Amino acid sequence: MSRSRFLEIPGEIREAIYHEILRPANNTEDLINHYKKYNFDLRLFQTCKQIHNEAREVFRRDNIFVSIQTPWPEAQQHVAIDGYVPIVMTGDKAQRFKHEYLKVEIESGMLTNPNPNQPRRKFVILLDDLPLFTEMWKYSDLSHPGLNRHLRLTLTIQDPYQLEFEQRPVPKALQRKLLQPFGMLKSLHDVRVQGEHYESIEKAMRDEMAVPYPSVESCLAESTRLKNAGNEALNKQQYHEALRLYNKAWLPLCIVCDGRRRSIWGDAYFQKECRGGEFDGQDAMIVRFLLRVRLVSNTVMAYLKLEDYEEASFWGNRTIEMLPSGVDDVGWLSGFAGSPEVGKIYYRTAIALRELGAKAKARSYLEMATRYLPNDIIVAKDLAALKNPSYVG
């Protein structure tokens, strides 16, 4: 058998090729509703011994695995569905897996002596997705205040490829990536870090854990600041910058926007009366709702200015679908401060739909807009024009 010509090219070029074939970004499949999964094609390993060994080293360097173990069977589904965290491995295959750099064990902190015979559910994710996992955990705690006080976290760092006779600590930079994401978690019952690791990195994680969540009042103020900055950019015709700022303004409200995906968390966290600041004495949930409708309204406007009618329609429709649509239901916002903004969402979405050729739906939205904005001449004029194309006004 003749030697492969592939092995005659320089080693650094072969390594670059392995990297392109095996890195997570090139082995990702996009699923419906913004989910994704990994499909690693490892047939490369079966070509010959030299390519197997070379490719394996690159694969191990580019794909750092983290295992998560809990006693709760619903945890895996919660992570995958609510957190949008792609899971690499589950079931018996995950139970047998030994190549993780970090073992994450989550238990009930109420049990002083956990039952060693209690079954543990283990699943495996990539280090690249660990921040998604800890972010989901943080928002779960905000959605269910006090959750973390009942949980014990054990983090075990290891080099899974270290031979028995070796004493090779996990590199410091990698240790930082493994532990740092957990700093966003607060008020856990107990936190333990095991395995050979740098105490300074553990301390940095614990120091961040000790910083409390931002107050509801500061969250509302920060979202307002970002919204206002977006409005300034919009007025300066800097439409992409406005969209960037509006997108950032969702996060202090515990609403995660990633492209068209929007995950709403923390309702329970905002169920309080504001104390101090610009919203003193106001219901935080109402202030949050006002900010949400204003952000949607202004986002739709920015997309209209960009003539991106598909995105304008998407953002407007998603919010409208959450609102009552019957004539008799409009009174639910009568006299409410957010009423004009809801009317603007209907109006601006109608304009996008009109440009997309969906005139019937655009007309129904304009009719709704007139109920929220009964004295708006522009809305009335556009509705008349859509009802009667010969209308001049």
C-alpha atoms as a printed R data frame, in Angstrom:
    type eleno elety resid chain resno       x      y      z
1   ATOM     1    CA   MET     A     1   0.000  0.000  0.000
2   ATOM     2    CA   SER     A     2   1.390  3.395 -0.949
3   ATOM     3    CA   ARG     A     3   1.838  6.038  1.723
4   ATOM     4    CA   SER     A     4  -0.878  8.714  1.814
5   ATOM     5    CA   ARG     A     5   0.147 11.995  0.169
6   ATOM     6    CA   PHE     A     6  -1.722 13.754  2.993
7   ATOM     7    CA   LEU     A     7   1.042 12.679  5.376
8   ATOM     8    CA   GLU     A     8   3.639 14.343  3.149
9   ATOM     9    CA   ILE     A     9   2.338 17.861  3.767
10  ATOM    10    CA   PRO     A    10   3.832 19.809  6.732
11  ATOM    11    CA   GLY     A    11   2.580 18.776 10.160
12  ATOM    12    CA   GLU     A    12   1.327 22.249 11.039
13  ATOM    13    CA   ILE     A    13  -0.901 22.248  7.947
14  ATOM    14    CA   ARG     A    14  -2.265 18.819  8.834
15  ATOM    15    CA   GLU     A    15  -2.983 20.125 12.317
16  ATOM    16    CA   ALA     A    16  -4.864 23.110 10.897
17  ATOM    17    CA   ILE     A    17  -6.946 20.723  8.789
18  ATOM    18    CA   TYR     A    18  -7.718 18.550 11.807
19  ATOM    19    CA   HIS     A    19  -8.769 21.667 13.696
20  ATOM    20    CA   GLU     A    20 -11.200 22.722 10.979
21  ATOM    21    CA   ILE     A    21 -12.731 19.258 10.816
22  ATOM    22    CA   LEU     A    22 -13.013 18.614 14.546
23  ATOM    23    CA   ARG     A    23 -13.702 21.933 16.245
24  ATOM    24    CA   PRO     A    24 -17.196 22.298 17.759
25  ATOM    25    CA   ALA     A    25 -18.311 25.164 15.502
26  ATOM    26    CA   ASN     A    26 -17.924 22.957 12.436
27  ATOM    27    CA   ASN     A    27 -19.797 20.052 13.981
28  ATOM    28    CA   THR     A    28 -22.929 21.931 15.013
29  ATOM    29    CA   GLU     A    29 -26.392 21.260 13.629
30  ATOM    30    CA   ASP     A    30 -29.037 23.990 13.963
31  ATOM    31    CA   LEU     A    31 -32.413 22.637 15.013
32  ATOM    32    CA   ILE     A    32 -35.859 24.236 15.085
33  ATOM    33    CA   ASN     A    33 -36.658 26.957 17.639
34  ATOM    34    CA   HIS     A    34 -32.991 27.999 17.926
35  ATOM    35    CA   TYR     A    35 -31.765 24.758 19.503
36  ATOM    36    CA   LYS     A    36 -28.582 23.084 18.326
37  ATOM    37    CA   LYS     A    37 -26.739 19.812 18.725
38  ATOM    38    CA   TYR     A    38 -23.275 18.466 18.003
39  ATOM    39    CA   ASN     A    39 -22.604 15.783 15.387
40  ATOM    40    CA   PHE     A    40 -18.907 15.000 15.509
41  ATOM    41    CA   ASP     A    41 -17.666 13.160 12.451
42  ATOM    42    CA   LEU     A    42 -14.828 11.011 13.762
43  ATOM    43    CA   ARG     A    43 -14.304  8.851 10.681
44  ATOM    44    CA   LEU     A    44 -10.968 10.617 10.303
45  ATOM    45    CA   PHE     A    45  -9.705  8.536 13.229
46  ATOM    46    CA   GLN     A    46 -10.185  5.337 11.213
47  ATOM    47    CA   THR     A    47  -7.866  6.187  8.324
48  ATOM    48    CA   CYS     A    48  -4.498  5.144  9.767
49  ATOM    49    CA   LYS     A    49  -2.642  5.037 13.056
50  ATOM    50    CA   GLN     A    50  -0.627  8.229 12.459
51  ATOM    51    CA   ILE     A    51  -3.652 10.299 11.452
52  ATOM    52    CA   HIS     A    52  -5.615  8.801 14.344
53  ATOM    53    CA   ASN     A    53  -2.971  9.880 16.876
54  ATOM    54    CA   GLU     A    54  -2.489 13.346 15.377
55  ATOM    55    CA   ALA     A    55  -6.214 14.055 15.031
56  ATOM    56    CA   ARG     A    56  -6.934 12.733 18.521
57  ATOM    57    CA   GLU     A    57  -4.562 15.272 20.053
58  ATOM    58    CA   VAL     A    58  -6.273 18.112 18.215
59  ATOM    59    CA   PHE     A    59  -9.722 16.804 19.146
60  ATOM    60    CA   ARG     A    60  -8.770 16.631 22.810
61  ATOM    61    CA   ARG     A    61  -7.377 20.154 22.729
62  ATOM    62    CA   ASP     A    62 -10.355 21.685 20.906
63  ATOM    63    CA   ASN     A    63 -13.112 19.825 22.761
64  ATOM    64    CA   ILE     A    64 -12.987 20.203 26.541
65  ATOM    65    CA   PHE     A    65 -15.738 18.203 28.202
66  ATOM    66    CA   VAL     A    66 -17.628 18.932 31.426
67  ATOM    67    CA   SER     A    67 -19.879 16.391 33.127
68  ATOM    68    CA   ILE     A    68 -22.880 17.383 35.225
69  ATOM    69    CA   GLN     A    69 -24.392 15.015 37.740
70  ATOM    70    CA   THR     A    70 -27.611 15.499 39.715
71  ATOM    71    CA   PRO     A    71 -30.144 13.263 41.499
72  ATOM    72    CA   TRP     A    72 -33.060 14.941 39.678
73  ATOM    73    CA   PRO     A    73 -34.257 13.287 36.452
74  ATOM    74    CA   GLU     A    74 -35.823 16.534 35.154
75  ATOM    75    CA   ALA     A    75 -32.555 18.503 35.391
76  ATOM    76    CA   GLN     A    76 -31.218 17.342 32.020
77  ATOM    77    CA   GLN     A    77 -34.420 18.339 30.220
78  ATOM    78    CA   HIS     A    78 -34.485 21.695 31.991
79  ATOM    79    CA   VAL     A    79 -30.909 22.415 30.924
80  ATOM    80    CA   ALA     A    80 -31.484 21.403 27.306
81  ATOM    81    CA   ILE     A    81 -34.923 22.941 26.734
82  ATOM    82    CA   ASP     A    82 -35.068 25.992 29.004
83  ATOM    83    CA   GLY     A    83 -31.360 26.778 28.920
84  ATOM    84    CA   TYR     A    84 -30.729 25.995 25.237
85  ATOM    85    CA   VAL     A    85 -27.587 24.127 26.315
86  ATOM    86    CA   PRO     A    86 -26.615 21.484 23.722
87  ATOM    87    CA   ILE     A    87 -25.916 18.201 25.473
88  ATOM    88    CA   VAL     A    88 -23.209 16.015 23.952
89  ATOM    89    CA   MET     A    89 -23.890 12.788 25.783
90  ATOM    90    CA   THR     A    90 -26.567 11.262 28.036
91  ATOM    91    CA   GLY     A    91 -27.636  7.936 29.520
92  ATOM    92    CA   ASP     A    92 -25.330  4.954 29.888
93  ATOM    93    CA   LYS     A    93 -22.772  6.464 27.521
94  ATOM    94    CA   ALA     A    94 -22.477  9.517 29.760
95  ATOM    95    CA   GLN     A    95 -22.265  7.336 32.875
96  ATOM    96    CA   ARG     A    96 -19.251  5.527 31.397
97  ATOM    97    CA   PHE     A    97 -17.573  8.695 30.114
98  ATOM    98    CA   LYS     A    98 -14.243  9.464 31.847
99  ATOM    99    CA   HIS     A    99 -12.756 12.220 29.701
100 ATOM   100    CA   GLU     A   100 -14.162 15.314 31.416
101 ATOM   101    CA   TYR     A   101 -11.852 18.029 32.746
102 ATOM   102    CA   LEU     A   102 -14.485 19.144 35.238
103 ATOM   103    CA   LYS     A   103 -17.015 17.110 37.187
104 ATOM   104    CA   VAL     A   104 -19.988 19.155 38.388
105 ATOM   105    CA   GLU     A   105 -22.018 17.469 41.126
106 ATOM   106    CA   ILE     A   106 -25.218 19.138 42.350
107 ATOM   107    CA   GLU     A   107 -27.014 17.769 45.390
108 ATOM   108    CA   SER     A   108 -29.609 18.856 47.878
109 ATOM   109    CA   GLY     A   109 -27.934 20.855 50.631
110 ATOM   110    CA   MET     A   110 -30.683 19.807 53.025
111 ATOM   111    CA   LEU     A   111 -29.200 16.309 53.210
112 ATOM   112    CA   THR     A   112 -26.226 16.207 55.559
113 ATOM   113    CA   ASN     A   113 -25.405 12.648 54.501
114 ATOM   114    CA   PRO     A   114 -26.473 12.119 50.884
115 ATOM   115    CA   ASN     A   115 -27.486  8.570 50.093
116 ATOM   116    CA   PRO     A   116 -24.624  7.043 48.051
117 ATOM   117    CA   ASN     A   117 -27.067  4.540 46.572
118 ATOM   118    CA   GLN     A   118 -29.377  7.223 45.187
119 ATOM   119    CA   PRO     A   119 -29.155  7.138 41.377
120 ATOM   120    CA   ARG     A   120 -27.341 10.052 39.765
121 ATOM   121    CA   ARG     A   121 -28.185 11.394 36.327
122 ATOM   122    CA   LYS     A   122 -25.067 12.368 34.446
123 ATOM   123    CA   PHE     A   123 -24.817 14.233 31.167
124 ATOM   124    CA   VAL     A   124 -21.915 15.792 29.309
125 ATOM   125    CA   ILE     A   125 -21.547 19.237 27.743
126 ATOM   126    CA   LEU     A   126 -18.695 21.174 26.176
127 ATOM   127    CA   LEU     A   127 -16.738 23.827 28.056
128 ATOM   128    CA   ASP     A   128 -17.801 26.295 25.331
129 ATOM   129    CA   ASP     A   129 -21.381 25.914 26.584
130 ATOM   130    CA   LEU     A   130 -20.632 26.026 30.323
131 ATOM   131    CA   PRO     A   131 -21.480 29.772 30.563
132 ATOM   132    CA   LEU     A   132 -24.895 28.954 29.051
133 ATOM   133    CA   PHE     A   133 -25.410 26.355 31.775
134 ATOM   134    CA   THR     A   134 -24.451 28.648 34.663
135 ATOM   135    CA   GLU     A   135 -26.472 31.521 33.169
136 ATOM   136    CA   MET     A   136 -29.547 29.284 33.061
137 ATOM   137    CA   TRP     A   137 -28.885 28.272 36.663
138 ATOM   138    CA   LYS     A   138 -28.607 31.924 37.728
139 ATOM   139    CA   TYR     A   139 -31.897 32.829 36.067
140 ATOM   140    CA   SER     A   140 -33.565 29.759 37.578
141 ATOM   141    CA   ASP     A   141 -32.567 31.042 41.006
142 ATOM   142    CA   LEU     A   142 -33.962 34.493 40.178
143 ATOM   143    CA   SER     A   143 -37.187 32.886 38.949
144 ATOM   144    CA   HIS     A   144 -37.450 30.776 42.113
145 ATOM   145    CA   PRO     A   145 -35.906 32.929 44.887
146 ATOM   146    CA   GLY     A   146 -34.129 30.871 47.510
147 ATOM   147    CA   LEU     A   147 -33.472 27.899 45.225
148 ATOM   148    CA   ASN     A   148 -29.697 28.033 45.675
149 ATOM   149    CA   ARG     A   149 -29.891 27.964 49.455
150 ATOM   150    CA   HIS     A   150 -30.942 24.331 49.137
151 ATOM   151    CA   LEU     A   151 -28.148 23.221 46.807
152 ATOM   152    CA   ARG     A   152 -24.650 21.866 47.366
153 ATOM   153    CA   LEU     A   153 -22.114 22.220 44.534
154 ATOM   154    CA   THR     A   154 -18.965 20.126 44.180
155 ATOM   155    CA   LEU     A   155 -16.487 20.928 41.405
156 ATOM   156    CA   THR     A   156 -13.718 18.414 40.699
157 ATOM   157    CA   ILE     A   157 -10.908 19.410 38.342
158 ATOM   158    CA   GLN     A   158  -8.861 16.693 36.663
159 ATOM   159    CA   ASP     A   159  -6.739 15.984 33.614
160 ATOM   160    CA   PRO     A   160  -8.572 13.003 32.120
161 ATOM   161    CA   TYR     A   161  -5.668 12.117 29.835
162 ATOM   162    CA   GLN     A   162  -2.993 12.077 32.528
163 ATOM   163    CA   LEU     A   163  -1.201  8.763 32.971
164 ATOM   164    CA   GLU     A   164  -1.018  7.176 36.410
165 ATOM   165    CA   PHE     A   165   2.654  8.022 36.898
166 ATOM   166    CA   GLU     A   166   2.228 11.650 35.732
167 ATOM   167    CA   GLN     A   167   1.640 14.680 37.952
168 ATOM   168    CA   ARG     A   168   0.380 17.181 35.424
169 ATOM   169    CA   PRO     A   169  -1.958 19.893 36.704
170 ATOM   170    CA   VAL     A   170  -4.608 21.319 34.429
171 ATOM   171    CA   PRO     A   171  -3.169 24.526 32.876
172 ATOM   172    CA   LYS     A   172  -4.021 27.680 34.796
173 ATOM   173    CA   ALA     A   173  -5.801 29.355 31.870
174 ATOM   174    CA   LEU     A   174  -8.027 26.302 31.439
175 ATOM   175    CA   GLN     A   175  -8.748 26.125 35.181
176 ATOM   176    CA   ARG     A   176  -9.944 29.714 35.010
177 ATOM   177    CA   LYS     A   177 -12.351 28.879 32.167
178 ATOM   178    CA   LEU     A   178 -13.633 25.874 34.117
179 ATOM   179    CA   LEU     A   179 -14.344 27.718 37.386
180 ATOM   180    CA   GLN     A   180 -15.033 31.313 36.397
181 ATOM   181    CA   PRO     A   181 -18.581 30.733 35.024
182 ATOM   182    CA   PHE     A   182 -19.732 29.550 38.460
183 ATOM   183    CA   GLY     A   183 -18.987 32.955 39.965
184 ATOM   184    CA   MET     A   184 -22.410 34.188 38.820
185 ATOM   185    CA   LEU     A   185 -24.143 31.751 41.215
186 ATOM   186    CA   LYS     A   186 -25.108 33.210 44.600
187 ATOM   187    CA   SER     A   187 -26.117 31.977 48.055
188 ATOM   188    CA   LEU     A   188 -25.441 28.270 47.547
189 ATOM   189    CA   HIS     A   189 -25.750 26.072 50.627
190 ATOM   190    CA   ASP     A   190 -22.196 24.787 50.132
191 ATOM   191    CA   VAL     A   191 -19.459 24.953 47.475
192 ATOM   192    CA   ARG     A   192 -16.480 22.602 47.316
193 ATOM   193    CA   VAL     A   193 -13.602 22.550 44.838
194 ATOM   194    CA   GLN     A   194 -11.620 19.322 44.563
195 ATOM   195    CA   GLY     A   195  -8.629 18.169 42.584
196 ATOM   196    CA   GLU     A   196  -5.313 19.923 42.062
197 ATOM   197    CA   HIS     A   197  -6.075 23.569 41.299
198 ATOM   198    CA   TYR     A   198  -4.880 27.116 41.847
199 ATOM   199    CA   GLU     A   199  -6.283 28.600 45.053
200 ATOM   200    CA   SER     A   200  -6.235 32.068 43.490
201 ATOM   201    CA   ILE     A   201  -8.700 30.948 40.810
202 ATOM   202    CA   GLU     A   202 -10.989 29.370 43.389
203 ATOM   203    CA   LYS     A   203 -10.800 32.567 45.465
204 ATOM   204    CA   ALA     A   204 -11.732 34.715 42.449
205 ATOM   205    CA   MET     A   205 -14.755 32.485 41.853
206 ATOM   206    CA   ARG     A   206 -15.835 32.643 45.491
207 ATOM   207    CA   ASP     A   207 -15.325 36.409 45.621
208 ATOM   208    CA   GLU     A   208 -17.665 36.823 42.661
209 ATOM   209    CA   MET     A   209 -20.165 34.462 44.258
210 ATOM   210    CA   ALA     A   210 -20.178 36.691 47.340
211 ATOM   211    CA   VAL     A   211 -21.327 39.726 45.346
212 ATOM   212    CA   PRO     A   212 -25.139 39.785 45.557
213 ATOM   213    CA   TYR     A   213 -27.409 39.986 42.552
214 ATOM   214    CA   PRO     A   214 -28.044 43.565 41.405
215 ATOM   215    CA   SER     A   215 -31.122 45.091 42.991
216 ATOM   216    CA   VAL     A   216 -34.385 45.253 41.074
217 ATOM   217    CA   GLU     A   217 -34.147 49.035 41.166
218 ATOM   218    CA   SER     A   218 -30.679 49.048 39.584
219 ATOM   219    CA   CYS     A   219 -31.806 46.518 36.929
220 ATOM   220    CA   LEU     A   220 -34.693 48.749 35.880
221 ATOM   221    CA   ALA     A   221 -32.440 51.815 35.875
222 ATOM   222    CA   GLU     A   222 -29.796 50.098 33.720
223 ATOM   223    CA   SER     A   223 -32.374 48.855 31.215
224 ATOM   224    CA   THR     A   224 -33.798 52.376 31.014
225 ATOM   225    CA   ARG     A   225 -30.330 53.838 30.440
226 ATOM   226    CA   LEU     A   226 -29.632 51.434 27.589
227 ATOM   227    CA   LYS     A   227 -33.067 52.039 26.055
228 ATOM   228    CA   ASN     A   228 -32.537 55.798 26.148
229 ATOM   229    CA   ALA     A   229 -29.084 55.400 24.584
230 ATOM   230    CA   GLY     A   230 -30.709 53.319 21.862
231 ATOM   231    CA   ASN     A   231 -33.282 56.057 21.282
232 ATOM   232    CA   GLU     A   232 -30.485 58.597 20.847
233 ATOM   233    CA   ALA     A   233 -28.810 56.352 18.268
234 ATOM   234    CA   LEU     A   234 -32.151 55.919 16.503
235 ATOM   235    CA   ASN     A   235 -32.632 59.679 16.308
236 ATOM   236    CA   LYS     A   236 -29.134 59.990 14.814
237 ATOM   237    CA   GLN     A   237 -30.081 57.403 12.168
238 ATOM   238    CA   GLN     A   238 -27.586 54.932 13.651
239 ATOM   239    CA   TYR     A   239 -30.053 52.096 13.349
240 ATOM   240    CA   HIS     A   240 -27.722 49.121 13.859
241 ATOM   241    CA   GLU     A   241 -26.271 50.755 16.978
242 ATOM   242    CA   ALA     A   242 -29.789 51.383 18.250
243 ATOM   243    CA   LEU     A   243 -30.633 47.705 17.800
244 ATOM   244    CA   ARG     A   244 -27.462 46.675 19.617
245 ATOM   245    CA   LEU     A   245 -28.368 48.870 22.590
246 ATOM   246    CA   TYR     A   246 -31.996 47.734 22.652
247 ATOM   247    CA   ASN     A   247 -30.795 44.125 22.635
248 ATOM   248    CA   LYS     A   248 -28.519 44.830 25.631
249 ATOM   249    CA   ALA     A   249 -31.379 46.548 27.468
250 ATOM   250    CA   TRP     A   250 -33.279 43.255 27.732
251 ATOM   251    CA   LEU     A   251 -30.646 41.559 29.890
252 ATOM   252    CA   PRO     A   252 -31.098 43.648 33.082
253 ATOM   253    CA   LEU     A   253 -34.787 42.681 32.865
254 ATOM   254    CA   CYS     A   254 -33.766 38.984 33.039
255 ATOM   255    CA   ILE     A   255 -34.781 38.524 29.407
256 ATOM   256    CA   VAL     A   256 -32.145 36.842 27.262
257 ATOM   257    CA   CYS     A   257 -32.247 37.692 23.554
258 ATOM   258    CA   ASP     A   258 -30.092 35.750 21.133
259 ATOM   259    CA   GLY     A   259 -31.088 36.521 17.584
260 ATOM   260    CA   ARG     A   260 -34.772 35.679 17.400
261 ATOM   261    CA   ARG     A   261 -34.686 33.632 20.593
262 ATOM   262    CA   ARG     A   262 -36.066 35.293 23.695
263 ATOM   263    CA   SER     A   263 -36.079 33.608 27.110
264 ATOM   264    CA   ILE     A   264 -37.974 35.349 29.904
265 ATOM   265    CA   TRP     A   265 -36.813 34.721 33.459
266 ATOM   266    CA   GLY     A   266 -37.057 36.307 36.884
267 ATOM   267    CA   ASP     A   267 -40.756 37.200 37.158
268 ATOM   268    CA   ALA     A   268 -40.681 36.424 40.873
269 ATOM   269    CA   TYR     A   269 -37.580 38.596 41.325
270 ATOM   270    CA   PHE     A   270 -39.459 41.669 40.045
271 ATOM   271    CA   GLN     A   271 -42.557 41.123 42.163
272 ATOM   272    CA   LYS     A   272 -41.911 43.951 44.595
273 ATOM   273    CA   GLU     A   273 -42.335 47.663 45.104
274 ATOM   274    CA   CYS     A   274 -39.328 49.765 44.130
275 ATOM   275    CA   ARG     A   275 -37.494 51.474 46.997
276 ATOM   276    CA   GLY     A   276 -35.434 54.502 46.040
277 ATOM   277    CA   GLY     A   277 -34.200 55.651 42.668
278 ATOM   278    CA   GLU     A   278 -36.218 56.945 39.755
279 ATOM   279    CA   PHE     A   279 -38.966 54.334 40.196
280 ATOM   280    CA   ASP     A   280 -39.428 54.771 43.942
281 ATOM   281    CA   GLY     A   281 -42.828 53.539 45.103
282 ATOM   282    CA   GLN     A   282 -43.737 51.980 41.744
283 ATOM   283    CA   ASP     A   283 -44.583 48.340 41.106
284 ATOM   284    CA   ALA     A   284 -41.421 46.809 39.609
285 ATOM   285    CA   MET     A   285 -43.403 44.375 37.440
286 ATOM   286    CA   ILE     A   286 -45.356 47.244 35.869
287 ATOM   287    CA   VAL     A   287 -42.185 49.244 35.233
288 ATOM   288    CA   ARG     A   288 -40.631 46.143 33.685
289 ATOM   289    CA   PHE     A   289 -43.677 45.644 31.444
290 ATOM   290    CA   LEU     A   290 -43.498 49.270 30.285
291 ATOM   291    CA   LEU     A   291 -39.836 48.861 29.408
292 ATOM   292    CA   ARG     A   292 -40.584 45.663 27.508
293 ATOM   293    CA   VAL     A   293 -43.267 47.183 25.282
294 ATOM   294    CA   ARG     A   294 -41.159 50.297 24.661
295 ATOM   295    CA   LEU     A   295 -38.168 48.181 23.681
296 ATOM   296    CA   VAL     A   296 -40.287 46.147 21.266
297 ATOM   297    CA   SER     A   297 -41.890 49.271 19.801
298 ATOM   298    CA   ASN     A   298 -38.527 50.947 19.244
299 ATOM   299    CA   THR     A   299 -36.938 47.754 17.898
300 ATOM   300    CA   VAL     A   300 -39.701 47.460 15.296
301 ATOM   301    CA   MET     A   301 -39.136 51.125 14.371
302 ATOM   302    CA   ALA     A   302 -35.393 50.548 13.886
303 ATOM   303    CA   TYR     A   303 -36.051 47.617 11.558
304 ATOM   304    CA   LEU     A   304 -38.568 49.718  9.612
305 ATOM   305    CA   LYS     A   305 -35.924 52.391  9.147
306 ATOM   306    CA   LEU     A   306 -33.579 49.708  7.827
307 ATOM   307    CA   GLU     A   307 -36.377 48.477  5.550
308 ATOM   308    CA   ASP     A   308 -35.975 45.044  7.097
309 ATOM   309    CA   TYR     A   309 -39.689 44.311  7.121
310 ATOM   310    CA   GLU     A   310 -39.296 40.616  7.932
311 ATOM   311    CA   GLU     A   311 -37.556 41.377 11.233
312 ATOM   312    CA   ALA     A   312 -39.906 44.262 12.003
313 ATOM   313    CA   SER     A   313 -42.872 41.962 11.459
314 ATOM   314    CA   PHE     A   314 -41.330 39.166 13.532
315 ATOM   315    CA   TRP     A   315 -40.594 41.326 16.578
316 ATOM   316    CA   GLY     A   316 -43.966 43.022 16.481
317 ATOM   317    CA   ASN     A   317 -45.964 39.843 15.910
318 ATOM   318    CA   ARG     A   318 -44.270 37.983 18.722
319 ATOM   319    CA   THR     A   319 -45.416 40.600 21.229
320 ATOM   320    CA   ILE     A   320 -48.868 41.058 19.675
321 ATOM   321    CA   GLU     A   321 -49.510 37.321 19.979
322 ATOM   322    CA   MET     A   322 -49.098 37.729 23.749
323 ATOM   323    CA   LEU     A   323 -51.660 40.549 23.929
324 ATOM   324    CA   PRO     A   324 -55.485 40.312 23.946
325 ATOM   325    CA   SER     A   325 -56.874 40.963 20.489
326 ATOM   326    CA   GLY     A   326 -60.633 41.231 20.972
327 ATOM   327    CA   VAL     A   327 -62.343 44.632 20.815
328 ATOM   328    CA   ASP     A   328 -63.677 44.213 24.332
329 ATOM   329    CA   ASP     A   329 -60.238 43.395 25.679
330 ATOM   330    CA   VAL     A   330 -58.585 46.675 24.726
331 ATOM   331    CA   GLY     A   331 -59.864 48.153 27.966
332 ATOM   332    CA   TRP     A   332 -57.277 46.149 29.883
333 ATOM   333    CA   LEU     A   333 -54.758 48.899 29.045
334 ATOM   334    CA   SER     A   334 -57.190 51.802 29.078
335 ATOM   335    CA   GLY     A   335 -55.573 54.676 30.914
336 ATOM   336    CA   PHE     A   336 -52.408 52.631 31.467
337 ATOM   337    CA   ALA     A   337 -49.072 54.299 30.769
338 ATOM   338    CA   GLY     A   338 -48.095 51.547 28.316
339 ATOM   339    CA   SER     A   339 -51.195 51.914 26.169
340 ATOM   340    CA   PRO     A   340 -49.630 54.241 23.543
341 ATOM   341    CA   GLU     A   341 -46.618 51.954 23.172
342 ATOM   342    CA   VAL     A   342 -48.846 48.948 22.541
343 ATOM   343    CA   GLY     A   343 -50.649 51.015 19.908
344 ATOM   344    CA   LYS     A   344 -47.304 51.839 18.298
345 ATOM   345    CA   ILE     A   345 -46.395 48.149 18.167
346 ATOM   346    CA   TYR     A   346 -49.640 47.412 16.328
347 ATOM   347    CA   TYR     A   347 -49.115 50.362 13.989
348 ATOM   348    CA   ARG     A   348 -45.458 49.726 13.174
349 ATOM   349    CA   THR     A   349 -46.015 46.009 12.691
350 ATOM   350    CA   ALA     A   350 -48.901 46.849 10.353
351 ATOM   351    CA   ILE     A   351 -46.584 48.993  8.241
352 ATOM   352    CA   ALA     A   352 -44.131 46.099  7.973
353 ATOM   353    CA   LEU     A   353 -46.913 43.719  6.996
354 ATOM   354    CA   ARG     A   354 -48.200 46.171  4.404
355 ATOM   355    CA   GLU     A   355 -44.753 46.340  2.826
356 ATOM   356    CA   LEU     A   356 -44.637 42.537  2.811
357 ATOM   357    CA   GLY     A   357 -47.951 42.414  0.969
358 ATOM   358    CA   ALA     A   358 -50.034 41.082  3.889
359 ATOM   359    CA   LYS     A   359 -52.629 43.837  3.560
360 ATOM   360    CA   ALA     A   360 -55.529 42.071  5.282
361 ATOM   361    CA   LYS     A   361 -53.541 41.435  8.431
362 ATOM   362    CA   ALA     A   362 -52.011 44.922  8.220
363 ATOM   363    CA   ARG     A   363 -55.505 46.413  8.152
364 ATOM   364    CA   SER     A   364 -56.597 44.425 11.227
365 ATOM   365    CA   TYR     A   365 -53.515 45.631 13.090
366 ATOM   366    CA   LEU     A   366 -54.187 49.240 12.073
367 ATOM   367    CA   GLU     A   367 -57.719 48.877 13.391
368 ATOM   368    CA   MET     A   368 -56.301 47.713 16.714
369 ATOM   369    CA   ALA     A   369 -53.820 50.590 16.679
370 ATOM   370    CA   THR     A   370 -56.653 53.116 16.347
371 ATOM   371    CA   ARG     A   371 -58.241 51.740 19.505
372 ATOM   372    CA   TYR     A   372 -55.054 52.303 21.474
373 ATOM   373    CA   LEU     A   373 -54.293 55.574 19.676
374 ATOM   374    CA   PRO     A   374 -57.743 57.005 18.883
375 ATOM   375    CA   ASN     A   375 -56.461 60.555 18.280
376 ATOM   376    CA   ASP     A   376 -53.458 59.688 16.115
377 ATOM   377    CA   ILE     A   377 -54.030 61.256 12.695
378 ATOM   378    CA   ILE     A   378 -51.276 59.269 10.965
379 ATOM   379    CA   VAL     A   379 -52.694 55.936 12.107
380 ATOM   380    CA   ALA     A   380 -56.189 56.931 10.977
381 ATOM   381    CA   LYS     A   381 -54.863 58.082  7.608
382 ATOM   382    CA   ASP     A   382 -52.935 54.858  6.942
383 ATOM   383    CA   LEU     A   383 -55.968 52.789  7.921
384 ATOM   384    CA   ALA     A   384 -58.196 54.765  5.547
385 ATOM   385    CA   ALA     A   385 -55.658 54.340  2.761
386 ATOM   386    CA   LEU     A   386 -55.519 50.596  3.291
387 ATOM   387    CA   LYS     A   387 -59.324 50.335  3.317
388 ATOM   388    CA   ASN     A   388 -59.661 52.517  0.222
389 ATOM   389    CA   PRO     A   389 -56.622 52.604 -2.104
390 ATOM   390    CA   SER     A   390 -58.036 55.702 -3.803
391 ATOM   391    CA   TYR     A   391 -58.001 57.623 -0.503
392 ATOM   392    CA   VAL     A   392 -55.836 60.781 -0.730
393 ATOM   393    CA   GLY     A   393 -56.264 62.338  2.747
